[in-house]
Amino acid sequence: MTTAMLDRAPTPLPLRSPPGRAPRLAVLDGLRLICALAVAGYHFGDSWRLDGVHPPAYFLPDAAPVLIYGFLGVETFFLISGFVILMSGWGRTVREFAASRAARLYPAFWVCVVTTTVVTAVLPINGGLPFPQQPDGWGVLVNLTMLAEPLNTPLVDTVYWTLWIELRFYLIAACVLAAKLTDRGAKMFGAVWLAVAVIMPAFRGAALDEVVMSDFAPYFVAGITLFLLRRNRSDRWLWVLLLAAWLVSLQRVHERTLELKPGFEVPVWPAPVLLTAVYLLMLIIALGYTDRVSMRWLATAGALSYPFYLLHPRIGYSVIRTAYEETGLPASILIGGTVLGLLAAAWLVHRFVERPLAPVVRGLVLGRRRQ
C-alpha cells in the first residue's frame, strides 16, 4: 500500500485490507533520535548528582533549566508509537504483528541488558543516583523477558518502565487488529479509550488502570487518530478526537512538570508549548507533507534511537562519574563525550545484533526457518 493510496482513501476501509509495506517516513526517524537525545539530556543534566553531592545546576547552571524538558521525549515516543504501530500493523495478522514487534524489540534489548549489567558491575557507583542498585543474577534473567516490572523485579535500568507501557499498548493494538475493525470502529475505540483515561485518575490503583494506562493513553490515542487522518483527512470527527487527545495531553504534561524536583524552579509553560509543537509536527508528518524527504542518514538515526535509549542511563552515569573522578573535566565535555560514545555503541548494536538477529526472531515467531 503506497503513501499516495493512503492519502487518497476516500472512505473508511477495514483494518484487514491487503497487506503491504508501510512507507518509511524519514522525518519520523529523525524525530525518534531527537527524542532519545532529549531524554538523555534530561537524565544526564538533571536527574542525578554527577559527583554524588551537588545538584545538576551546580555543574550546568545554564543548560540544566533547558535540559529538564527532555522528559517530554518519552511522551513523544508514545505519540509516535500510536501512529507507527497501527500503520505497521495495518493489513497484518496478529501473528505477523507479534513477529514484527518481537524482532524489533528483543534482540537489541537482550544485548543492552547484558551490556548494562556488565558495565555497571565493572564501574560501580554509589550516591546521587535516581535508582536502587543493580538486581541480582535472577533479576537480570527476569529483565531479559521485558516483564520485570509486572513481576515486581528491580529493573536493570529504570528506562525499561517505558517498555512495559509499550508492551501493553501492543496488546491493545493486537486486539484492534484481531477484531478487524473498520476505520469507524478504530475511531470509536480511540474515543472510548480516551474517555475512560480521563475518568480513571479518580480511581487510582484500580486494576483497570493497568490496562487503560490513563497517564499516557492520550498520546497513543492521538497517534492512532493521526494514522486514521492519514487515511481519511476529511473525517471531521477524527479532528475532534485529535483535539480532545491534545487537550488531555496538556493536562497530563502539566501534572508531570509539577512533579519534577531537580533542585531549581521549573516553569511549567514551556512543556505544553513544546508538546503542542510536537503535535503539530506529527500532524504534518501524518498528512504526508514530509513523505518526499528521503535522506538515508535519517533512517540510520531512527535505527540508533532504540539501542541508544536502552544503553544510555546507567552506563552513562557510570562512565561520567568515573571519568569525572579520574579527570575532573567539565560536565559538558564529559556528558557530550559520553553521548557520542553511546551513539557509537548503539550503531554497533544495530549493525551486529539487530540486523542479523531480527529476521531470525521474526522467523521463529512465524514458525518459518527462513525469511
N, C-alpha and C positions, 0 to 999 in steps of 0.2 A: 504494500500500500504506500503510495508516494505521498510526499508532503502536499503536493497540489491537490490530490484527491481528498486528503483530509480537510484542506481549506475549503473545498468546493462542496462538501457534503451538504445537500440542501435539506435533508430530512433525517430524523434520528434513525440510526442503524443499530442492529443488535450487536452486543459485545462479541458474539460468536461469528463475526464477519470473517471473510477469507484471511488466513494468516499471511503476514508479510513482515519484513524487517522494518522496525521503527526507524525513522530518519535520525541521523546523527546531528545533534544540534551543538555546534562548536562553541557558541557563546555560553551555552549552559555548562559545558565542560570547564570553560574558564571561570565561570561563577563558582563552580564547585571548589576549585583550588583557592580562590579568594576567600571562601568561607572557611576552609581548613586553616589557612594562614591567619584569618581573623581570630579564630578560636585559639590558635597557638599564641597569638599576641596577647589575648586576654589571660591565658594561663601563665605565660612566662612573665608578663608585665604587671599582673595584678593579683593573682590568686595564691601567691605563696610568699615566702621570705627568702630572698636569694642567699643571704648569709645566715639564715635561721633566726634572725633577730629583728631586723629593720623592715618596715612596711615598704611596699613597692615604690611609693612616691619618693622615698629616700634615694633610690638609685635612678629613677626615671621620672623626675618631677614634671617634665613637660609631656612625655609620652604616655605615662600611666593613665591620666584622665581621658585620653583618646582610646587607648587600647582596651579600656574597660568595656567598651561597646562591642568588642569582638565576640561577646557571648551570643550576639544575635546570629552568628554563623550557624548555631545549632537550629534556631528557628527556620533559617533559610534552607538548611539541609532538609528539614521536614517538608517545607513547601515544595522544594524541588522533587523530593521523593513522591509526594502525592501526584505530581504531574507525570514524572517519568515512569513510575511503576505501572500506572494504568496504561500508559502509552506502550510500554514494552510488553505488557501482558495482553494487549488487545489482539483478539483472534487466536489466542493460545489456549490449550487445555490447562487444567490445574497442574498436571504433572509437568508439562513443559515450562510453566511458570515457575514451579518449585525448582526445577533443574537449573533454570536461568539464575534464580536468586542464590541458590546454593553455590553455584560455580562462581558467582560474583563475590560472595561474602566470605566463604570459608577458607580457601587456600591462603589468602593474604592474612586472614585473621589468625590461623594456626601459627604461621611463621612469626607474626608480630607478638603473639602471646609468649611464645618461647623466647624470642629475642629480648623482649622487655624483661622477662624473668631473669635471664642470664645477665643482662647489663646491670640491672638493679642489685643483683647479688654481688657482682664484681665491684660496683661503685655504690655501695650503700650510703644513704644519707639519713640524718635524723633532724627533727626540729623544723618548724616553719613550713610543713607540708600540709596540703589540704586533703590528706587521705591517710588511713592507717597503713601499717607496714605490710609487706608482701605476704600473700597467703601461703600456706604450706603446700607440699607436693600434691596432695589430694585436691586441694583447692585449685591448683593450676590445671589439673586434669579436668575438673568440672568447668573451669573457664573455657576450655577448648570447645565445649559444646555450645557456647554462647548463651547458656541458660543459668549462669552463676547467680544472677540477681533473683529470679524466681525461686531458685534452690537455696537462697539465703546464704550464699557463699561469698566471702570477700573477693572483690574484683582485682585482677592483676593490674588493671589500670582503670581509673574511675570513668574515663570516657566511654567505657563499654556500656554504661547505663543507657546511652542513646541507641545501642544496638538492640536492646530488649524492647525499646519503643518501636523500632523499625520492624522487628520480627512480628510484633502484634499487628502492625499495620499490614504486613504481608499476608497474615492470616485473614484479615478483613478483606484485602484485595482478592485473595484466592476465593473467598466466599462469593464476592461480587462476580468473579469470572465463572465460578461453578453455577451460579444462578442464571447465567446468560441474560443478564439484564439488558434492556434497551437503553438508549440514551436517557429516555424519560425515567426509567427505573433507577438508573445510576444517579440522576439528578435528585430524585426523591430520597434515595438512600443518603446522599450527602446532606440534604436538608434536615432529615431526621437525626442523623449523627450530630450535626451542629447544634440542633435544638436540645438534644439530650446533654451534650457537652456544656451548654450554658446552664443547665439545671443542676448538673452533678456536683459542683462545688458546695452546694447546700447539704450534700450527703457525703462529706469526706470520709474515706475509709470504707465506703461501700464496695462490695465485690464488683459491682457493675462498672465502677470507675476504672478498674484494671483493664476492662475491655474498651471502654469509651475513651480513656486517656484524655480527660477533659482539658488538661493544661495545654496539650499540643494538637488536639483534634482540629482546631480551626485551620492550621497550616496544611494538614492532609486534605481536609475538605476543600480548601482553596486550590490546592494542586489538582485535585480531581476535577474541580469546576473549570480550571484553566484548560485542561485537556478536552473537556466536553465543548468548551468555547472554540477550541482549535478545530473541532469537527463542525460546529454549527454556531457561528458568532451571532446569528440573527435571533437566537432564543433569548428573549428579554429576561426570563426567569433565571437563567444562568447568571446574568449580570447582577440580578438582585441577590442571588446566593453568594456570589463573589464579594459583593459589597458587605453582606452580613458577616461573612467569614473574616473579612478585613477588619470590621469594627470589633468583633470579638477578639481578634488577634491584638488589636491595640490595647484592649483592656488587660489581656494576659501579659503582654510585654511591659505594661505599666507596673503590674504587680512584680514581675521578675526583676525589674530595675530597682524597685524599692527594697528588694531583698539583698541586693549587693552590699557587702560590707568590706570594702577594700582599705579602709583606714582614712579615706578622704570623702568629701561630699561628692555625690554623683548626681548631676542634673538629670531629671527624668526625660525632658522634652526631646533630646536627640534620638532616643530609642524609637519612639513612634515615627519620627521623621525618617530615620534610616529604614525602618521596616516598611513604611509606605513606598519609599524609593525601590525597595526590593520587589514589592508587589507590582509596581509599575514596570520594572524591568522584566519580570516574569510574564506579565501580560503582553509586552512587546514580543518576547520570545515565543509565547504560546500562539499568538496570532500570525506568526510566520514572517515577521518583518526582519528577522536576522537569519533566516534559513540559508541565504546565499553566502554567509560567512563560512569559510571552509579552511581556515588556516590550520595546518596539520599540528602545529605546536599546541594549539588549544586542546586537541584530543589527548595529547600527551599530558597536558596539565590536569585534565579531568581524571586521567588514569592514575596520576600520582596522589590525588586528593585523599583517597581512602586509606592506602597504606601510611601516608604521612599522618593522617588524623590518628590512626591507631598507634603509631610509634611515638608521637611527639611528647606527651606529658611526662610520664615517669622517666623515660630515657633522657628527655630534655632537662628535667630537673637535676638528674644525677650528673649529667655532663656539665651543665652550667655551674652547679655548686662545686664540683670537683675542680673545674678549671679556675673558678674564682679563688678558691683556697690555694691553688698552686701558683697562679699568676697574678691575681689581683687586678686583672684587666677590667675596663669599664663594662658595665652591664650591657650597654648597647652593642658592643663588639661581641661579647660572649653570646648574647641572645641571637644576634644576626648570624654569627658563625655556626651556632648550633642548628638554626633553621636550615641553613644551606646544607649542612651535613645530613640532616634528617631528610631533606628533599632527595639527596643523592641515595640515601638508604631506601627511600620509597621507590625510586626508579629501579633499584636492584630487585626489590620485592616484586615489582610489576613485571620486570623483564624476565626474571629467572624463576619466579614462583607462580604468579597469576597467569601469565600467558601459557606456559606449558601445562599447568595443572587444571585450569578452568575447563578445558574440553574433557579431561578425564572425569572430573566430578560431575559434569553435565551428563556424560555418557552413563555413569554409574546410576544416577537418579533416573534416567530414562530407560535403563536396562539395556543399553547398547554397548558393544565392545569398542566400536569406532564411530566417530562423528563424520 
